[in-house]
Amino acid sequence: MTTADAPHTLPDGRPVPPMTGSERTQLEGWLDFHRATLELKCRGLDDAQVRLAAAEPSELTLLGLVQHLAEVERNWFQRVLAGLAVPPVFEEESGYALDSGRGLEEALAVWRREIARGREVLSGRALEDTGRIVGEPMTGAEVTVRWVLIHLIEEYARHNGHADILRERIDGTTGA
């Protein structure tokens, strides 16, 4: 690997998505960037802070986003692509509900395990390989690995916008 091929990171530690390379490398690079962005938005906060909602009537919190995205990872990789009948990661399928006994570190650990499991499911699968959606309103629809990766990039990017607003409300931190 040459210096030009070596992975780059931003000063905050997030990986820079590859600007060249295969479609797969670029899709997975963007997904990793957005995963790292979510984790960055939670960095340095305590359990009380990650439970603060952005604005009424919304109950959306950073902790709820981490939990939700753990469920998203499980759904698309294990249920849809691997065809496994796995239970929800947390009590309910959206993952947003907060449990007074579960803090940020536990939720991040679960989320990281779901990411690792998703990487295992992806290994050896081509972008054209398919799985089937398991939830309404499109139960049974066939989707490719490529579609799932694009969808997850979109899902993380949208929720990272929410995380930006939440973090700014908590302590004024903006950007990234």
N, CA and C of each residue as an Amber inpcrd file, in Angstrom:
protein
   528
   0.8520000  -1.1750000   0.0000000   0.0000000   0.0000000   0.0000000
   0.8920000   1.2300000   0.0000000   0.6110000   2.1210000  -0.9160000
   1.3670000   3.3630000  -0.9810000   0.7430000   4.3820000  -0.0440000
   1.4480000   5.4800000   0.1720000   0.9150000   6.5450000   1.0110000
  -0.4060000   7.0510000   0.4570000  -0.5180000   7.1180000  -0.8710000
  -1.7580000   7.5890000  -1.4920000  -2.9120000   6.6240000  -1.2360000
  -2.5990000   5.3200000  -1.0850000  -3.6370000   4.3070000  -0.8460000
  -3.9780000   4.1440000   0.6250000  -3.1100000   4.6430000   1.5060000
  -3.3090000   4.4380000   2.9420000  -4.5700000   5.1620000   3.4060000
  -5.2990000   4.5420000   4.3390000  -6.4960000   5.2250000   4.8530000
  -6.1020000   6.5110000   5.5880000  -6.9110000   7.5310000   5.4200000
  -6.6700000   8.8080000   6.0780000  -7.7160000   9.0110000   7.1640000
  -7.3320000   9.7630000   8.1720000  -8.2960000  10.1000000   9.2200000
  -8.3070000  11.6090000   9.4110000  -9.4530000  12.0860000   9.8560000
  -9.5970000  13.4940000  10.1910000  -8.9710000  13.7300000  11.5620000
  -8.7000000  14.9790000  11.9320000  -8.1150000  15.2490000  13.2530000
  -8.9460000  14.6830000  14.4120000 -10.2660000  14.5390000  14.2130000
 -11.1100000  13.9930000  15.2840000 -11.1140000  12.4600000  15.3190000
 -10.3500000  11.8260000  14.4060000 -10.2150000  10.3770000  14.4060000
 -11.1200000   9.6390000  13.4300000 -12.0530000  10.3440000  12.8160000
 -12.9500000   9.6700000  11.8650000 -12.2090000   9.3410000  10.5730000
 -12.5570000   8.1840000   9.9640000 -11.9180000   7.8300000   8.6880000
 -12.4540000   8.6890000   7.5580000 -11.5680000   9.1330000   6.6810000
 -11.9880000   9.8680000   5.4950000 -12.4680000   8.8240000   4.4820000
 -13.6930000   8.9620000   3.9850000 -14.1620000   7.9900000   2.9870000
 -13.2440000   8.0100000   1.7660000 -12.9320000   6.8330000   1.2150000
 -12.0260000   6.7840000   0.0690000 -12.5840000   7.5580000  -1.1260000
 -11.7230000   8.2910000  -1.7720000 -12.1360000   9.0920000  -2.9220000
 -11.8900000   8.3650000  -4.2280000 -11.1920000   7.2470000  -4.1510000
 -10.9620000   6.3980000  -5.3120000 -11.1300000   4.9610000  -4.8450000
 -11.1410000   4.0590000  -5.7900000 -11.2630000   2.6470000  -5.4500000
 -12.5750000   2.0770000  -5.9460000 -12.8170000   0.8630000  -5.5720000
 -14.0160000   0.1720000  -6.0340000 -15.2720000   0.7740000  -5.4200000
 -16.3900000   0.4860000  -6.0590000 -17.6730000   0.9380000  -5.5320000
 -17.8740000   0.4110000  -4.1110000 -17.5640000  -0.8270000  -3.8830000
 -17.7390000  -1.4420000  -2.5660000 -16.8930000  -0.7200000  -1.5210000
 -15.6410000  -0.4690000  -1.8520000 -14.7380000   0.2320000  -0.9310000
 -15.2920000   1.6040000  -0.5780000 -15.8070000   2.3090000  -1.5690000
 -16.3420000   3.6380000  -1.3120000 -17.6290000   3.5800000  -0.4900000
 -18.5290000   2.6530000  -0.7990000 -19.7680000   2.5340000  -0.0260000
 -19.4690000   2.1830000   1.4300000 -18.6220000   1.2040000   1.6440000
 -18.2870000   0.8140000   3.0150000 -17.5220000   1.9310000   3.7280000
 -16.7000000   2.6760000   2.9900000 -15.9830000   3.8070000   3.5800000
 -16.9260000   4.9040000   4.0520000 -17.9460000   5.2120000   3.2450000
 -18.9190000   6.2210000   3.6590000 -19.7420000   5.7440000   4.8410000
 -20.0990000   4.4750000   4.8670000 -20.8460000   3.9500000   6.0090000
 -19.9880000   4.0380000   7.2720000 -18.7210000   3.6630000   7.1800000
 -17.8310000   3.7550000   8.3480000 -17.6640000   5.2040000   8.8150000
 -17.5850000   6.1320000   7.8760000 -17.4820000   7.5440000   8.2290000
 -18.7080000   7.9890000   9.0310000 -19.8850000   7.6160000   8.5620000
 -21.1040000   8.0340000   9.2560000 -21.2610000   7.3300000  10.6050000
 -20.8300000   6.0890000  10.6970000 -20.8420000   5.4120000  12.0010000
 -19.9330000   6.1620000  12.9700000 -18.7440000   6.5190000  12.5060000
 -17.7940000   7.2400000  13.3560000 -18.3290000   8.6180000  13.7460000
 -19.0930000   9.2410000  12.8590000 -19.6720000  10.5450000  13.1660000
 -20.6730000  10.4290000  14.3060000 -21.5060000   9.3960000  14.2850000
 -22.4520000   9.1940000  15.3830000 -21.7010000   9.0360000  16.7050000
 -20.6650000   8.2350000  16.7000000 -19.8940000   8.0300000  17.9260000
 -19.2410000   9.3360000  18.3850000 -18.7530000  10.1200000  17.4420000
 -18.1510000  11.4130000  17.7690000 -19.1610000  12.3300000  18.4570000
 -20.3980000  12.3200000  17.9920000 -21.4300000  13.1800000  18.5750000
 -21.7030000  12.8280000  20.0380000 -21.3950000  11.6080000  20.4310000
 -21.6250000  11.1700000  21.8150000 -20.3860000  11.3280000  22.7030000
 -19.2450000  11.5440000  22.0890000 -17.9750000  11.5880000  22.8180000
 -17.9600000  12.6910000  23.8710000 -17.5330000  12.3170000  25.0720000
 -17.3590000  13.2870000  26.1400000 -18.6230000  13.6350000  26.9050000
 -19.7230000  12.9810000  26.5840000 -20.9800000  13.2720000  27.2810000
 -21.2580000  12.2180000  28.3430000 -21.9850000  12.6140000  29.3800000
 -22.3530000  11.6390000  30.4170000 -23.7480000  11.0900000  30.1310000
 -24.1570000  10.1180000  30.9340000 -25.4390000   9.4520000  30.7010000
 -26.6200000  10.4100000  30.7940000 -26.5550000  11.3910000  31.6620000
 -27.6590000  12.3610000  31.7640000 -27.7370000  13.2070000  30.4900000
 -26.5960000  13.6200000  29.9680000 -26.5940000  14.4700000  28.7760000
 -27.1490000  13.7450000  27.5460000 -26.7870000  12.4590000  27.3730000
 -27.2520000  11.7430000  26.1810000 -28.7320000  11.3790000  26.2660000
 -29.3650000  11.6740000  27.4040000 -30.8030000  11.4430000  27.5750000
 -31.6310000  12.7140000  27.3460000 -30.9600000  13.8430000  27.0610000
 -31.6700000  15.1030000  26.8370000 -32.2810000  15.1320000  25.4400000
 -33.5570000  15.4670000  25.3720000 -34.2520000  15.5820000  24.0890000
 -33.9490000  16.9340000  23.4490000 -34.0840000  16.9950000  22.1340000
 -33.7610000  18.2180000  21.4030000 -34.7600000  19.3240000  21.6800000
 -36.0230000  19.0420000  21.5020000 -37.0610000  20.0620000  21.6640000
 -38.4160000  19.3770000  21.7300000 -39.2790000  19.9170000  22.5760000
 -40.6260000  19.3590000  22.6660000 -41.3400000  19.5550000  21.3360000
 -42.1870000  18.6700000  20.8970000 -42.6430000  17.4800000  21.6030000
 -41.7480000  16.2630000  21.3790000 -40.6470000  16.4310000  20.6280000
 -39.7750000  15.2970000  20.3300000 -39.1450000  14.7270000  21.5930000
 -39.0540000  13.4150000  21.6400000 -38.3650000  12.7260000  22.7300000
 -37.0310000  12.1530000  22.2420000 -36.6010000  12.5590000  21.0440000
 -35.3790000  12.0440000  20.4390000 -34.1640000  12.4410000  21.2680000
 -33.2840000  11.4640000  21.5450000 -32.0670000  11.6820000  22.3270000
 -30.8830000  11.0320000  21.6170000 -29.6740000  11.4240000  21.9930000
 -28.4910000  10.7610000  21.4460000 -28.4610000   9.2830000  21.8420000
 -28.8080000   8.9860000  23.0810000 -28.8420000   7.5830000  23.5160000
 -29.8620000   6.8050000  22.6870000 -31.0190000   7.3880000  22.4530000
 -32.0260000   6.7370000  21.6230000 -31.5440000   6.5130000  20.2020000
 -30.7810000   7.4660000  19.6580000 -30.2360000   7.2940000  18.3060000
 -29.2460000   6.1360000  18.2490000 -28.3690000   6.0360000  19.2420000
 -27.4040000   4.9180000  19.2690000 -28.1560000   3.5890000  19.3180000
 -29.1520000   3.5150000  20.1790000 -29.9350000   2.2820000  20.2980000
 -30.6710000   1.9730000  18.9950000 -31.2780000   3.0040000  18.4040000
 -32.0110000   2.8240000  17.1490000 -31.0800000   2.3080000  16.0580000
 -29.8970000   2.8860000  15.9520000 -28.9860000   2.4770000  14.8920000
 -28.4030000   1.0900000  15.1400000 -28.3360000   0.6470000  16.3810000
 -27.9920000  -0.7540000  16.6560000 -29.0780000  -1.6560000  16.0700000
 -30.3260000  -1.2730000  16.2560000 -31.4480000  -2.0470000  15.7020000
 -31.4350000  -2.0110000  14.1750000 -31.1210000  -0.8540000  13.5920000
 -31.0320000  -0.7250000  12.1370000 -29.9540000  -1.6710000  11.5930000
 -28.7930000  -1.6870000  12.2380000 -27.7110000  -2.5860000  11.8220000
 -28.1950000  -4.0430000  11.8540000 -28.8260000  -4.4350000  12.9530000
 -29.3050000  -5.8160000  13.0830000 -30.3310000  -6.1360000  12.0010000
 -31.2560000  -5.2260000  11.8000000 -32.3210000  -5.4850000  10.8380000
 -31.7760000  -5.7210000   9.4350000 -31.0010000  -4.7810000   8.9250000
 -30.5900000  -4.8670000   7.5240000 -29.5630000  -5.9460000   7.2540000
 -28.6490000  -6.1810000   8.1780000 -27.6410000  -7.2020000   7.9110000
 -28.1050000  -8.5970000   8.3140000 -28.5890000  -8.7410000   9.5410000
 -28.9440000 -10.0780000   9.9940000 -30.3090000 -10.5410000   9.4790000
 -31.3200000  -9.7010000   9.5970000 -32.6670000 -10.1270000   9.1740000
 -32.7980000 -10.1250000   7.6560000 -32.4480000  -9.0050000   7.0230000
 -32.6830000  -8.8630000   5.5870000 -31.6600000  -9.6370000   4.7670000
 -30.3710000  -9.3860000   4.9710000 -29.3720000 -10.0290000   4.1150000
 -29.0700000 -11.4760000   4.5220000 -29.0060000 -11.7640000   5.8220000
 -28.6920000 -13.1310000   6.2510000 -29.9430000 -13.9880000   6.4270000
 -31.1210000 -13.3700000   6.4440000 -32.3560000 -14.1310000   6.5850000
 -32.5630000 -14.7460000   7.9600000 -31.9660000 -14.1390000   8.9930000
 -32.0740000 -14.6720000  10.3450000 -33.2860000 -14.0840000  11.0750000
 -33.9160000 -14.8980000  11.8800000 -35.0580000 -14.4480000  12.6900000
 -34.5390000 -14.0820000  14.0720000 -33.8820000 -12.9320000  14.1620000
 -33.3080000 -12.4840000  15.4300000 -34.2650000 -11.5170000  16.1200000
 -34.2870000 -11.5270000  17.4490000 -35.1810000 -10.6260000  18.1880000
 -34.6700000  -9.1900000  18.1350000 -35.5030000  -8.2310000  18.5720000
 -35.0270000  -6.8460000  18.6570000 -33.8030000  -6.7460000  19.5680000
 -32.9580000  -5.7980000  19.2840000 -31.7640000  -5.5830000  20.1060000
 -32.1700000  -5.1540000  21.5160000 -33.1240000  -4.2510000  21.6010000
 -33.6010000  -3.7580000  22.8800000 -35.0630000  -4.1640000  23.0410000
 -35.8060000  -3.5420000  23.9150000 -37.1690000  -3.9660000  24.2270000
 -38.1200000  -3.8880000  23.0540000 -37.9910000  -2.8450000  22.2610000
 -38.9240000  -2.6470000  21.1650000 -38.1320000  -2.3980000  19.8860000
 -38.7770000  -2.6440000  18.7680000 -38.0560000  -2.7120000  17.5040000
 -37.4320000  -1.4220000  17.0030000 -37.9270000  -0.2610000  17.4210000
 -37.3150000   0.9710000  16.9200000 -35.9990000   1.2640000  17.6480000
 -35.8930000   0.8230000  18.9160000 -34.6940000   1.0700000  19.7000000
 -34.6710000   2.4030000  20.4090000 -35.6250000   3.2800000  20.1490000
 -35.5850000   4.6240000  20.7260000 -35.8800000   4.6740000  22.2200000
 -36.6400000   3.7250000  22.7430000 -37.0560000   3.7800000  24.1510000
 -35.8480000   3.6850000  25.0760000 -35.8330000   4.5410000  26.0950000
 -34.7220000   4.5600000  27.0430000 -35.0490000   3.7080000  28.2550000
 -34.0390000   3.0370000  28.7470000 -34.1500000   2.2220000  29.9530000
 -33.2600000   2.8980000  30.9940000 -33.8110000   3.1530000  32.1770000
 -33.0440000   3.8730000  33.2040000 -31.7800000   3.1300000  33.6150000
 -31.7460000   1.8310000  33.3990000 -30.5760000   1.0510000  33.7810000
 -29.5170000   0.9350000  32.6980000 -29.8050000   1.4020000  31.4950000
 -28.8480000   1.2790000  30.3900000 -28.2490000   2.6350000  30.0810000
 -26.9450000   2.7140000  30.1780000 -26.2420000   3.9580000  29.8910000
 -25.6000000   3.9500000  28.5210000 -24.9170000   5.0230000  28.2250000
 -24.3010000   5.1980000  26.9140000 -23.2620000   4.1240000  26.6140000
 -22.3940000   3.8160000  27.5560000 -21.3350000   2.8390000  27.2700000
 -21.9030000   1.4750000  26.9030000 -22.9500000   1.0640000  27.6080000
 -23.5870000  -0.2140000  27.2730000 -24.2090000  -0.1540000  25.8830000
 -24.9290000   0.9290000  25.5940000 -25.5740000   1.0600000  24.2830000
 -24.5330000   1.1000000  23.1620000 -23.4310000   1.8160000  23.3700000
 -22.3720000   1.8500000  22.3550000 -21.7430000   0.4760000  22.1560000
 -21.5530000  -0.2720000  23.2310000 -20.9800000  -1.6210000  23.1210000
 -21.9000000  -2.5240000  22.3000000 -23.1940000  -2.4470000  22.5610000
 -24.1620000  -3.2450000  21.7940000 -24.1380000  -2.8150000  20.3300000
 -24.1520000  -1.5110000  20.0790000 -24.1020000  -0.9760000  18.7150000
 -22.8430000  -1.4550000  17.9880000 -21.6930000  -1.4150000  18.6570000
 -20.4350000  -1.8810000  18.0380000 -20.5030000  -3.3700000  17.7160000
 -21.1270000  -4.1630000  18.5980000 -21.2830000  -5.6060000  18.3180000
 -22.1630000  -5.8230000  17.0910000 -23.2130000  -5.0240000  16.9520000
 -24.0820000  -5.1570000  15.7820000 -23.3250000  -4.7760000  14.5070000
 -22.4810000  -3.7580000  14.5770000 -21.6610000  -3.3810000  13.4210000
 -20.7280000  -4.5280000  13.0580000 -20.0600000  -5.1120000  14.0370000
 -19.1450000  -6.2240000  13.7870000 -19.8870000  -7.4040000  13.1570000
 -21.0570000  -7.7060000  13.6760000 -21.8500000  -8.8070000  13.1210000
 -22.2630000  -8.4810000  11.6880000 -22.6200000  -7.2330000  11.4240000
 -22.9630000  -6.8210000  10.0620000 -21.7930000  -6.9940000   9.1110000
 -20.6030000  -6.6770000   9.5630000 -19.4090000  -6.8650000   8.7190000
 -19.2030000  -8.3410000   8.4070000 -19.4640000  -9.1990000   9.3910000
 -19.3610000 -10.6460000   9.1600000 -20.3600000 -11.0890000   8.0980000
 -21.5830000 -10.6030000   8.2030000 -22.6220000 -10.9620000   7.2360000
 -22.2270000 -10.4890000   5.8370000 -21.6400000  -9.3080000   5.7300000
 -21.2560000  -8.7670000   4.4260000 -20.0870000  -9.5070000   3.7850000
 -19.1960000 -10.0420000   4.6030000 -17.9980000 -10.6710000   4.0370000
 -18.4070000 -11.8250000   3.1230000 -17.8230000 -11.8500000   1.9650000
 -18.1250000 -12.9000000   1.0100000 -19.3740000 -12.6600000   0.1810000
 -20.0840000 -11.5840000   0.4210000 -21.2740000 -11.2620000  -0.3720000
 -20.9200000 -10.1750000  -1.3850000 -21.4040000 -10.3610000  -2.5890000
 -21.2000000  -9.3790000  -3.6530000 -22.2660000  -8.2940000  -3.5560000
 -21.9910000  -7.1390000  -4.1430000 -22.9590000  -6.0490000  -4.1460000
 -24.2800000  -6.4540000  -4.8020000 -24.2360000  -7.4000000  -5.7050000
 -25.4360000  -7.8470000  -6.4120000 -26.2080000  -8.9200000  -5.6590000
 -25.6250000  -9.5030000  -4.6070000 -26.3350000 -10.5100000  -3.8180000
 -27.5710000  -9.8650000  -3.1960000 -28.5610000 -10.6810000  -2.8990000
 -29.8240000 -10.1270000  -2.4300000 -30.2850000 -10.7170000  -1.1060000
 -31.1870000  -9.9920000  -0.5000000 -31.9130000 -10.4290000   0.6840000
 -33.3460000  -9.9560000   0.5160000 -34.1700000 -10.2180000   1.5420000
 -35.5850000  -9.8340000   1.4570000 -35.9900000  -9.0070000   2.6650000
 -36.6910000  -7.9150000   2.3990000 -37.1760000  -7.0360000   3.4640000
 -38.1640000  -7.8100000   4.3260000 -38.0510000  -7.6410000   5.6470000
 -38.8850000  -8.3940000   6.5800000 -39.9590000  -7.5480000   7.2460000
 -39.9880000  -6.2570000   7.0200000 -40.9620000  -5.3970000   7.6950000
 -41.8890000  -4.6910000   6.7320000 -43.0220000  -4.2950000   7.2700000
 -44.0180000  -3.5490000   6.4940000 -43.4620000  -2.1700000   6.1530000
 -43.8270000  -1.5790000   5.0640000 -44.8780000  -2.0200000   4.1530000
 -44.3640000  -2.8420000   2.9770000 -43.1000000  -3.2340000   2.9870000
 -42.5150000  -3.8840000   1.8100000 -42.0420000  -5.3090000   2.0960000
 -42.6700000  -5.9890000   3.0130000 -42.2800000  -7.3500000   3.3720000
 -42.1050000  -8.2110000   2.1240000 -40.9650000  -8.8810000   2.0480000
 -40.6930000  -9.7960000   0.9520000 -40.0130000  -9.1880000  -0.2520000
 -39.9400000  -7.8620000  -0.3220000 -39.2830000  -7.2200000  -1.4640000
 -37.8000000  -7.5890000  -1.4700000 -37.2950000  -7.8530000  -2.6520000
 -35.8940000  -8.2210000  -2.7970000 -35.0340000  -6.9610000  -2.8830000
 -33.9050000  -6.9570000  -2.1570000 -32.9590000  -5.8340000  -2.1840000
 -31.5460000  -6.3860000  -2.3180000 -30.6950000  -5.6050000  -2.9580000
 -29.2990000  -6.0100000  -3.1030000 -28.4680000  -5.5020000  -1.9300000
 -27.2920000  -6.0940000  -1.7810000 -26.3280000  -5.5940000  -0.7930000
 -26.0290000  -4.1290000  -1.0850000 -25.8880000  -3.7780000  -2.3540000
 -25.6220000  -2.3890000  -2.7420000 -26.7240000  -1.4730000  -2.2010000
 -27.9920000  -1.8570000  -2.3870000 -29.1200000  -1.0580000  -1.9190000
 -29.0690000  -0.8910000  -0.4070000 -28.7660000  -1.9720000   0.3010000
 -28.6980000  -1.9080000   1.7640000 -27.6040000  -0.9470000   2.1990000
 -26.4290000  -1.0180000   1.5780000 -25.3400000  -0.1060000   1.9500000
 -25.7250000   1.3460000   1.6760000 -26.3280000   1.6200000   0.5230000
 -26.7530000   2.9850000   0.2150000 -27.8100000   3.4430000   1.2190000
 -28.7550000   2.5690000   1.5160000 -29.7980000   2.9250000   2.4820000
 -29.2040000   3.2350000   3.8560000 -28.2490000   2.4400000   4.3080000
 -27.6460000   2.6910000   5.6250000 -26.8510000   3.9910000   5.6430000
 -26.1790000   4.3160000   4.5500000 -25.4830000   5.6070000   4.4750000
 -26.5020000   6.7310000   4.6370000 -27.6300000   6.6190000   3.9440000
 -28.6910000   7.6240000   4.0470000 -29.2520000   7.6780000   5.4680000
 -29.4940000   6.5290000   6.0580000 -30.0650000   6.4670000   7.4080000
 -29.1300000   7.1350000   8.4210000 -27.8560000   6.7850000   8.3630000
 -26.8930000   7.3970000   9.2810000 -26.7520000   8.8940000   9.0200000
 -26.6890000   9.3080000   7.7590000 -26.5200000  10.7300000   7.4520000
 -27.6950000  11.5330000   8.0130000 -28.9120000  11.0210000   7.8330000
 -30.1020000  11.7110000   8.3500000 -30.0460000  11.7950000   9.8700000
 -29.7480000  10.6820000  10.5150000 -29.7160000  10.6890000  11.9810000
 -28.5210000  11.4730000  12.5260000 -27.4380000  11.5500000  11.7730000
 -26.3230000  12.3870000  12.2240000 -26.7010000  13.8660000  12.1860000
 -27.5970000  14.2470000  11.2900000 -28.1340000  15.6110000  11.3170000
 -28.9070000  15.8470000  12.6030000 -29.7080000  14.8530000  13.0020000
 -30.4040000  14.9560000  14.2940000 -29.3880000  15.0480000  15.4300000
 -28.3510000  14.2210000  15.3510000 -27.3240000  14.2090000  16.4050000
 -26.6240000  15.5650000  16.5040000 -26.4170000  16.2400000  15.3680000
 -25.8260000  17.5920000  15.3820000 -26.6680000  18.5360000  16.2330000
 -27.9710000  18.4960000  15.9940000 -28.8800000  19.3850000  16.7350000
 -28.9020000  19.0290000  18.2160000 -28.9600000  17.7390000  18.5110000
 -28.9630000  17.2970000  19.9120000 -27.6840000  17.7340000  20.6210000
 -26.5480000  17.5170000  19.9900000 -25.2690000  17.8700000  20.6230000
 -25.1700000  19.3780000  20.8390000 -25.6240000  20.1550000  19.8750000
 -25.5780000  21.6090000  20.0360000 -26.4410000  22.0450000  21.2200000
 -27.5940000  21.4310000  21.3890000 -28.4590000  21.7740000  22.5110000
 -27.8240000  21.4020000  23.8410000 -27.0990000  20.2780000  23.8620000
 -26.5170000  19.7840000  25.1030000 -25.3820000  20.6890000  25.5880000
 -24.4290000  20.9670000  24.7060000 -23.2480000  21.7250000  25.1730000
 -22.7170000  22.7560000  24.1880000 -23.4710000  23.0210000  23.1140000
 -23.0480000  24.0460000  22.1700000 -22.0930000  23.5640000  21.1040000
 -21.6600000  22.3070000  21.1520000 -20.7300000  21.7890000  20.1570000
 -21.4400000  21.6740000  18.8090000 -20.8060000  22.2390000  17.7760000
 -21.3730000  22.1780000  16.4290000 -20.3360000  21.6410000  15.4590000
 -20.8230000  21.2860000  14.2720000 -19.9310000  20.8400000  13.2100000
 -19.6720000  19.3610000  13.2220000 -18.8570000  18.9570000  12.2560000
 -18.4700000  17.5590000  12.0640000 -19.6820000  16.7440000  11.7630000
